[in-house]
Amino acid sequence: MSRITSLAVKNIIRNRRAILLSSIGIIFGIASFVFFVSLGNGIKSAVFGKILAKLPINVIEVTPKSSTIGIFSFSGLSSSSIDESTVETISSIKGVKAVYREMVLDVPIQARGEFYSRRIVTDLAATGIDEELVKEDVKEGYRFEFREDGPIPVIVSRHLLELYNSNIAQAMKLPRLTADAIIGFRFRLVVGRSFLSGTRDASKVREYECQLVGFSDKAILLGITMPIGYVRKFKKDIEGSEERERYKKLYVIAEDSRVIPAITQEITSMGLEIDRTRKTIGGVINIAILFLGTLSILIVALSAINISNTFALLIFERRREIGVLRAVGASRGDIRKMIFLEASMAGIFNGLIGVVSGLIFITFVDYLARTKIPDFPYKPDTFFDVNVYVLIIALLFSVFFCTLGALLPSIKASKIDPARAITM
């Protein structure tokens, strides 16, 4: 260890109380930075890992363009729609491998069945989807296809199972379920009747048996999804007219992810919209992380002023000592180096305290969140995602701002005249 480094260590130990008190803001800022960034990363991991299960990167979701009135969005008011001619046009775009349709069943329907000795009757929402799109989500041994006989195969969203397990099961004192436990569950579907819409024509009411055959992220959120052939059949049976089919959404499969920008541009030029839900939510979370992280760094930056004032006061008190060092041969550079070493050591010390404080607070808050907050859909196992790189960055911020705070005092200390300092 050099003489300058040895002196810097001794000065830190001697003035530790004053430096620590002036560094409280830096410690608080570093702890806040670690806490908020880890919280943001944890929320982002929960959202994208569980709530928004990612589609393959070569899939584009296309919807009709919606009209906006104030804060409200209405797809029905838009002049754009998706029909079979739209499907043909998109299919002809260079780079498009396949186009799959999703259609809303907009006729009254009810579901009836027995569930753990309880009779359940409820109105239901339903959509139809091209079978090929969800074939990998169907449980082995079951089929998801249109047939004239046998039960209607249906799939439901994994979100619906999560909602049941976290809320409904507890409220109704029912057991929690796994996906495998209810595959094959059967119920009755009454087409043409509902509590809300009533019965349009009693002679057209039909009852069918349905069977759950899988879970899919492409199924409707709160309802059932069936092969699109059944939706066409029910609409024709109830409405009786051969009107032009309109689709709720199209899933466009690209041959390669590199052609997606060109395909997206062609589709938007047709007056249609690309579903950017994942990108929007990710952007909002990133902005929140950036805002809270910047606020924490601002606290640290303002604390550098306190560091500067503290070092200026310490240098004033040590001017005779610095004068002696200059008199025995220490250069101005040596004095600046000594002050910078002291500031760097203080930064490392403060940074470590801030990081450890942040981790302790994270552990405490995460424990309270996991044990005291009631279950809700997609409640994560942990609300925080602590990244080692975030801890390293936090430590470097502490060193940087402590050193920055000591910049002016170090320059002032190096200019102290030895003769005047010794005789003062």
C-alpha positions, 0 to 999 in steps of 0.5 A: 500500500502506497503512502498516499493510499495509507493516508487516505484510509486513515483519514476515512477512519478518522472522519468516518462519522462526518462522512457517513452523516453526509452520505445518508442521501446517497445510501437512501438513493442507492437503496431506492434504486435497487428496490425500484428497479428490482420491483419493476423487473419483477413485475415485468417478469410476472407480466410477460412470463405468466400473464402475456404468454408470448406468441411465436415471433413469426405471428402477427395478430390483425384486428379491425381498425377501431374508432376512438371517442375520448378515452373510449375505443369502438371497433364497431364504429369503424368502416374497416372490417375483416371478411374472406376477401381480406383473408385472401388479400393478406394471404397473397402478401409476399412472406405470408405462410398462413392466415387463421381466422377467429370469429365471434359467436354472436347468438345467445348461448348458455352453459349448463352442467354439474360441477362438484355436485353443484348445478351451474347455469350461466350465460357464456361468450364463445368464439370459433377459431381455425383448428390448425392454429391451436392443434398443439394446445389440444390434449393428446388423445382428443380432437379439435375439429368440426364434426356432425356427431359427438360432443363439441370440442372446446378449449378455454384460456389458461387465464380462466383456470388461474382466475378460478383457482385464485378467486372462485374456488376460495369464494365457493369453497371448491377445490383448486384444479390443475389443467389435467384434472378437468380435461375431458369435462363435459357440459351442455351448451344451449344455443339460442337462449340466454338470461340477458338476450332472452330467446329469439325463437324457441323453435330454433333453440338447440342443446349440444354436449361439449367437452373440454379438450385443452387450454390455449392462450388463443382462446377467448379470455372469459368463455369457450373457443370451438372449431370455427365450423360450429360458429358458422353452423350456429349463426346459420341455424339461429339467424337463418341468413347467409350474410357475409362472414366477418372475423374478430381477428386474424392470426397471420403466420410469417415465413420468417421473422425478418419479413414481419416489418414488410407484412405489417406495413402492408396490413396497416395500409389496408386500414387494419390494426396490428395488436401491440398489447404486449409492446404497449404494456412492456413500454409502460413498465419500462417507463415506470422503471426508468422514472423511478430509477431516475428519481433514485439517481437524482437523490444520489446526485443531490447528495453529492452536494452534501459530500462536497460540503463535507469534504470542503469542511474537512479540508479546511480543518486539515489545511495545516496537515495538507500544508505539511504534506506539501512541505515534505514533498507531496505534489498537488497531484498527490493531494488530489489523488488522496482526496479522490481515494478518500471519496472513492472509498466512501463511495464504495462503503456507502454503496455497499450499505445502500445495496445491502439496505435495499436487499433487506428492504426487498426481502421484507416487502416481498415477504409481506406481499407474499404472505399478507396480500390475498391471492389474486390471478397470476400472483407471482411467487416473488414480486422482485427480480434482483439482477447482479448487474443492477447491484454493480451499477448501483455501486458504481453510481455511488462511487461516481457521485462521491468522487464527483462531490469531492472534485472541487474540494480536491482542486482547492486542497491541491492549491493550498500554499504550504507556507501559509498553511503551516503558519496559520 
